[in-house]
Amino acid sequence: MRTSEFKLNPSLKKQIIETFIQLVVDLKDTREVETFLRDFLNESELEAFTKRLAIAYWLKKKRSYSNIKNNLKVSSATIASVQDMLVRDGFKLALKKIEAEEWANQWAEKIKKIVGK
C-alpha cells in the first residue's frame, strides 16, 4: 500500500508541510535544489513534475496539444489536466518567473551585442 493512502492527522500534516516549505526556502542555490530534488524524488516523480511545468509553459505559448503530446510523450488527458491547473496561483507564479527569466536573458543578449562582448 502506498503511504499516500494513509491519512495523516491534520495538525501533523500541516507541520510536515510547513517544514518542507521552509526547507525549500532555505536551499541556497540551484546546485542544492537539484541535489535535494534528485535525492527526494524518484526519476518518475521528477519527470512527472517537470513535464507538468513544460506542458503549462507550452500551453501558455499557444502550442497545440498534438505538438505537446509528441514532444513530451504525454496523453491528451494529461495536457487537459494541466490546462485546468493554469488558473491556479502556483502555476501562474511559476510561469511568471520563467517568463521574467526569458525576458532578462533576451535583454542580456541584446546588451552584449550593443556593447560588443
C-alpha positions in Angstrom: 0.0 0.0 0.0 1.3 3.5 -0.9 1.9 5.9 2.0 -0.4 8.5 0.3 -3.3 6.1 1.1 -2.9 6.6 4.8 -4.4 9.8 6.2 -2.3 11.9 8.5 -3.5 13.8 11.5 -4.3 17.3 10.0 -2.1 19.1 12.6 0.8 16.8 11.9 0.2 17.2 8.1 0.3 21.0 8.5 3.6 20.8 10.5 5.2 18.5 7.9 4.2 20.7 5.0 5.4 23.8 6.8 8.8 22.1 7.4 9.1 21.1 3.8 8.3 24.6 2.6 10.8 26.1 4.9 13.4 23.6 3.7 12.8 24.6 0.1 13.1 28.3 1.0 16.4 27.6 2.8 18.1 26.0 -0.2 20.9 28.3 -1.3 21.3 27.8 -5.0 20.4 25.7 -8.0 23.0 23.0 -7.1 21.4 22.5 -3.7 17.9 22.4 -5.2 18.9 19.9 -7.8 20.6 17.7 -5.2 17.5 17.9 -3.0 15.1 17.1 -5.8 17.1 14.3 -7.3 17.5 12.6 -3.9 14.0 13.1 -2.6 12.0 12.4 -5.8 12.4 9.2 -7.8 13.0 9.5 -11.5 9.3 9.1 -12.4 8.2 11.7 -9.9 10.8 14.2 -11.1 9.9 13.6 -14.7 6.1 14.0 -14.0 6.7 17.2 -12.1 8.9 18.7 -14.8 6.6 17.6 -17.6 3.7 19.3 -15.9 5.7 22.5 -15.9 6.7 22.1 -19.5 3.1 21.5 -20.5 2.0 24.6 -18.7 4.7 26.7 -20.3 3.9 25.4 -23.8 0.2 25.8 -23.4 0.9 29.5 -22.4 3.0 29.8 -25.6 -0.1 28.5 -27.5 1.5 25.2 -28.7 -1.0 22.7 -29.9 -2.0 19.6 -27.9 -0.5 17.4 -30.7 2.8 19.3 -30.5 3.0 18.9 -26.8 1.9 15.3 -26.9 4.5 14.4 -29.4 7.4 16.3 -27.9 6.8 15.4 -24.2 5.3 11.9 -24.7 2.2 12.7 -22.7 -1.5 12.0 -23.2 -4.2 14.4 -24.2 -5.8 13.8 -20.7 -2.6 14.9 -19.0 -2.4 18.1 -21.1 -6.1 18.8 -20.4 -5.4 18.3 -16.7 -2.6 20.8 -16.7 -4.7 23.2 -18.8 -7.3 23.2 -16.0 -4.5 23.9 -13.5 -3.3 27.1 -15.3 -5.7 29.2 -13.3 -4.0 28.2 -10.0 -1.8 30.7 -8.4 1.2 28.3 -8.2 1.1 27.7 -11.9 0.7 31.5 -12.6 3.7 32.2 -10.4 5.9 29.6 -12.0 5.1 30.8 -15.5 5.6 34.4 -14.5 9.1 33.5 -13.1 10.0 31.6 -16.3 8.9 34.5 -18.5 10.8 37.0 -16.4 14.0 34.9 -16.8 13.4 34.7 -20.5 13.0 38.5 -20.7 16.1 39.1 -18.7 18.1 36.7 -20.9 16.9 38.3 -24.1 17.9 41.7 -22.9 21.2 40.5 -21.7 21.9 39.2 -25.2 20.8 42.5 -26.8 23.1 44.4 -24.4 26.1 42.1 -25.2 25.6 42.8 -28.9 25.4 46.6 -28.4 28.4 46.6 -26.1 30.3 44.2 -28.4 31.1 41.5 -25.9 
